[in-house]
Amino acid sequence: MIGKSVLFSEMRPEPSWEARFNTWYHEDHIPARMVLEGFEGAQRYRAKTDENYLVVYDMTSMAALKTPEYEALKANPSDETKWMLSNVSNFTRYLGTEIGRHGDVERAIEAPLVFTAMFNVPEAELADFDGWMVEDHLPILMKNDDWMAVRRFELSIAEPVPFNRLAIHYLANDAVLSSPEREQARSTEWRNRLAERDWFKAGRYKGFDGYGPRSGCWCPPLVLIKPLASRVLRWGCLISWAVYLSSRR
């Protein structure tokens, strides 16, 4: 099962220590969270248009970020985590609760790329915006089989830009972004009306390629024996990462 909440965060390392950054993410950042209650999965991506990396953590609910174990992890980071968070740039952090999913998300969750859209919709226009997405925009896009799934989120924490809506589109390939279905979806009367709004023009669109294998959660019995679980998960992540790298050679 894919949880109903996400932590969506971007960071940019310097090229001179990019390899170190990726090692830290796969050996430290992800394993430390995947043994905690409420964390169900993690997938990393790399931006198509800049040097940012993205991680999307799937959680059962926002309560995953309020457990004593998570608070302890945040309060007592490893030395490497302290160094990374002090040196990365372009840091973003968005917390979202799912308000809709479209298509087979379970099948699409490991799609090779995602396309994201963020908006800061005025309160008075949220119903109109959400209606457009559900009734007009997404049904057209998903006529194309390569538009695999879409998840829509209400954002409760948005840093640094105060967006309140996030859509994650799971795509089979880049070509679907130039498809007739997308052209049609972007030219409807409803969409054209919304596109005249300043807040719509200020929306952010960004594509990301999948980077590395997806990490899954560990069951509660392992969480109860956390030190062993952490070691097992770390080795699992390392093996998955090695397999991924060898497949790209």
C-alpha positions as CSV (number, residue, x, y, z in Angstrom):
1,M,0.0,0.0,0.0
2,I,1.1,3.6,-0.8
3,G,0.5,5.9,2.1
4,K,-1.6,9.1,2.0
5,S,1.1,11.6,3.0
6,V,4.4,12.6,1.5
7,L,7.5,14.5,2.4
8,F,8.8,16.1,-0.8
9,S,12.2,17.6,-0.6
10,E,14.9,18.9,-2.9
11,M,18.6,19.5,-2.3
12,R,21.6,20.4,-4.5
13,P,25.1,19.2,-3.7
14,E,28.3,20.7,-5.1
15,P,29.7,18.7,-8.0
16,S,32.9,18.2,-6.1
17,W,31.1,16.1,-3.4
18,E,28.1,14.9,-5.3
19,A,29.2,11.2,-5.0
20,R,29.6,11.7,-1.3
21,F,26.1,13.2,-1.1
22,N,24.5,10.2,-2.9
23,T,26.4,7.8,-0.6
24,W,25.0,9.7,2.4
25,Y,21.5,9.5,1.1
26,H,21.5,5.8,0.4
27,E,23.5,4.7,3.5
28,D,22.3,7.2,6.1
29,H,19.3,9.4,5.3
30,I,16.9,6.8,3.8
31,P,17.8,3.8,6.0
32,A,17.4,5.9,9.2
33,R,13.8,6.7,8.2
34,M,12.7,3.4,6.7
35,V,12.9,1.7,10.1
36,L,10.6,4.3,11.7
37,E,6.9,3.8,12.3
38,G,4.8,5.4,9.5
39,F,7.5,5.6,6.8
40,E,6.3,3.3,3.9
41,G,8.7,4.0,1.0
42,A,11.2,6.4,-0.5
43,Q,12.1,7.2,-4.1
44,R,14.9,9.6,-5.2
45,Y,14.9,11.6,-8.4
46,R,17.2,13.9,-10.3
47,A,15.8,17.1,-11.9
48,K,15.9,17.4,-15.7
49,T,16.5,21.1,-15.8
50,D,19.0,21.8,-13.0
51,E,21.3,19.9,-10.6
52,N,18.8,19.3,-7.8
53,Y,18.0,16.0,-6.4
54,L,14.5,15.1,-5.1
55,V,13.3,12.6,-2.5
56,V,9.7,11.6,-2.0
57,Y,9.0,9.8,1.3
58,D,5.6,8.1,1.4
59,M,4.1,8.0,4.9
60,T,0.9,6.5,6.4
61,S,0.1,10.0,7.7
62,M,1.7,13.2,9.0
63,A,1.8,11.4,12.4
64,A,5.0,9.7,11.2
65,L,6.8,13.0,11.7
66,K,5.7,13.3,15.3
67,T,6.8,10.0,16.8
68,P,9.4,10.0,19.6
69,E,11.8,8.1,17.3
70,Y,11.5,10.6,14.5
71,E,11.9,13.5,16.8
72,A,15.0,11.8,18.3
73,L,16.4,11.3,14.8
74,K,16.0,15.0,13.9
75,A,17.4,16.1,17.3
76,N,20.5,13.9,17.0
77,P,21.6,13.7,13.4
78,S,24.8,11.9,12.4
79,D,27.9,14.0,11.8
80,E,27.6,13.4,8.1
81,T,24.0,14.6,8.1
82,K,25.0,17.7,10.0
83,W,27.6,18.4,7.4
84,M,25.3,17.8,4.4
85,L,22.5,19.9,5.7
86,S,24.9,22.8,6.3
87,N,26.4,22.6,2.8
88,V,23.6,21.7,0.4
89,S,21.8,24.4,-1.5
90,N,18.3,24.9,-3.0
91,F,16.8,23.1,-0.1
92,T,13.0,22.7,-0.2
93,R,10.5,20.9,2.1
94,Y,6.9,20.3,1.3
95,L,4.5,18.1,3.4
96,G,1.4,17.0,1.7
97,T,-1.8,15.0,2.5
98,E,-3.3,13.2,-0.4
99,I,-6.6,14.5,-1.6
100,G,-6.9,12.3,-4.7
101,R,-5.2,9.6,-6.7
102,H,-5.9,8.8,-10.3
103,G,-4.8,5.6,-12.1
104,D,-3.0,2.6,-10.7
105,V,-0.6,4.3,-8.2
106,E,0.6,0.9,-6.9
107,R,1.8,0.0,-10.4
108,A,3.1,3.5,-11.3
109,I,5.0,4.2,-8.1
110,E,8.3,3.1,-9.7
111,A,7.7,5.0,-12.9
112,P,11.0,6.1,-14.6
113,L,10.1,9.8,-14.3
114,V,7.7,12.1,-12.6
115,F,6.3,15.5,-13.6
116,T,5.3,17.8,-10.8
117,A,3.1,20.9,-10.6
118,M,2.7,23.2,-7.7
119,F,0.3,26.1,-7.2
120,N,-0.6,28.6,-4.4
121,V,-4.4,28.7,-5.0
122,P,-6.4,31.4,-3.2
123,E,-8.9,29.9,-0.7
124,A,-11.8,31.3,-2.7
125,E,-10.7,29.4,-5.8
126,L,-9.7,26.1,-4.4
127,A,-13.0,24.4,-5.3
128,D,-12.8,25.6,-8.9
129,F,-9.1,24.5,-9.2
130,D,-9.7,21.1,-7.7
131,G,-12.8,20.6,-9.8
132,W,-10.8,21.5,-13.0
133,M,-8.2,18.9,-12.1
134,V,-10.6,16.1,-11.4
135,E,-13.3,16.8,-14.0
136,D,-11.4,18.3,-16.9
137,H,-7.6,18.1,-16.8
138,L,-6.7,14.7,-15.6
139,P,-9.4,12.7,-17.5
140,I,-7.9,14.0,-20.7
141,L,-4.3,13.4,-19.8
142,M,-5.0,9.8,-18.7
143,K,-6.5,8.8,-22.0
144,N,-2.8,8.2,-22.8
145,D,-1.7,4.9,-21.3
146,D,1.8,6.3,-20.7
147,W,0.3,8.9,-18.3
148,M,0.4,6.2,-15.7
149,A,-1.0,7.8,-12.5
150,V,-1.4,11.1,-10.7
151,R,-1.5,11.9,-7.0
152,R,-2.8,15.2,-5.7
153,F,-1.9,16.7,-2.4
154,E,-2.9,19.5,-0.1
155,L,0.3,21.0,1.3
156,S,0.4,21.9,5.0
157,I,4.1,22.9,5.1
158,A,5.7,24.6,2.1
159,E,9.2,25.9,2.2
160,P,10.5,28.2,0.7
161,V,7.5,29.0,-1.6
162,P,4.1,28.9,0.0
163,F,2.3,26.5,-2.4
164,N,-0.8,24.7,-1.2
165,R,-1.4,22.3,-4.0
166,L,1.0,19.6,-5.4
167,A,0.4,17.1,-8.2
168,I,2.8,14.3,-8.9
169,H,2.4,12.8,-12.4
170,Y,3.9,9.3,-12.9
171,L,5.0,8.9,-16.5
172,A,6.2,6.0,-18.6
173,N,8.4,8.2,-20.9
174,D,9.2,11.8,-21.9
175,A,7.2,11.6,-25.1
176,V,3.9,11.7,-23.2
177,L,4.6,15.4,-22.3
178,S,4.4,16.2,-26.1
179,S,1.3,14.0,-26.7
180,P,-2.0,15.1,-28.3
181,E,-3.7,14.4,-24.9
182,R,-1.5,16.9,-23.1
183,E,-2.0,19.5,-25.8
184,Q,-5.8,19.0,-25.5
185,A,-5.7,19.1,-21.7
186,R,-3.9,22.4,-21.9
187,S,-6.3,24.1,-24.3
188,T,-9.7,23.6,-22.7
189,E,-12.0,26.5,-21.9
190,W,-11.7,25.8,-18.1
191,R,-8.0,25.6,-18.2
192,N,-7.7,28.8,-20.3
193,R,-9.8,30.7,-17.8
194,L,-7.7,29.6,-14.9
195,A,-4.5,30.3,-16.8
196,E,-5.4,34.0,-16.8
197,R,-5.0,34.1,-13.0
198,D,-1.7,35.5,-11.6
199,W,-1.5,32.6,-9.1
200,F,-1.8,30.1,-11.9
201,K,0.9,31.9,-13.9
202,A,3.2,31.6,-10.9
203,G,2.8,27.8,-10.7
204,R,5.9,25.7,-10.8
205,Y,6.3,22.8,-13.2
206,K,9.3,20.5,-13.0
207,G,10.3,17.1,-14.3
208,F,12.5,14.5,-12.6
209,D,14.1,11.2,-13.7
210,G,14.1,8.3,-11.2
211,Y,17.4,8.0,-9.5
212,G,18.2,4.7,-7.7
213,P,15.9,1.9,-6.6
214,R,12.9,2.5,-4.5
215,S,13.3,1.8,-0.7
216,G,10.5,0.1,1.1
217,C,9.5,0.1,4.8
218,W,10.3,-2.6,7.3
219,C,7.6,-4.3,9.4
220,P,6.9,-3.5,13.1
221,P,8.8,-6.5,14.5
222,L,12.0,-5.2,12.9
223,V,11.3,-1.7,14.2
224,L,11.2,-3.2,17.7
225,I,14.8,-4.4,17.2
226,K,15.9,-1.2,15.7
227,P,19.7,-1.6,15.8
228,L,19.5,-4.9,13.9
229,A,16.9,-3.5,11.6
230,S,19.0,-0.5,10.7
231,R,22.0,-2.7,9.9
232,V,19.9,-5.0,7.7
233,L,18.3,-2.1,5.9
234,R,21.6,-0.4,5.3
235,W,23.0,-3.5,3.6
236,G,19.8,-3.9,1.7
237,C,20.0,-0.3,0.4
238,L,23.7,-0.8,-0.5
239,I,22.9,-4.0,-2.5
240,S,20.0,-2.3,-4.3
241,W,22.1,0.7,-5.0
242,A,25.0,-1.5,-6.4
243,V,22.6,-3.4,-8.6
244,Y,21.1,-0.1,-9.9
245,L,24.6,1.4,-10.7
246,S,25.7,-1.8,-12.5
247,S,22.5,-1.7,-14.7
248,R,23.4,1.8,-15.9
249,R,26.9,0.8,-17.2
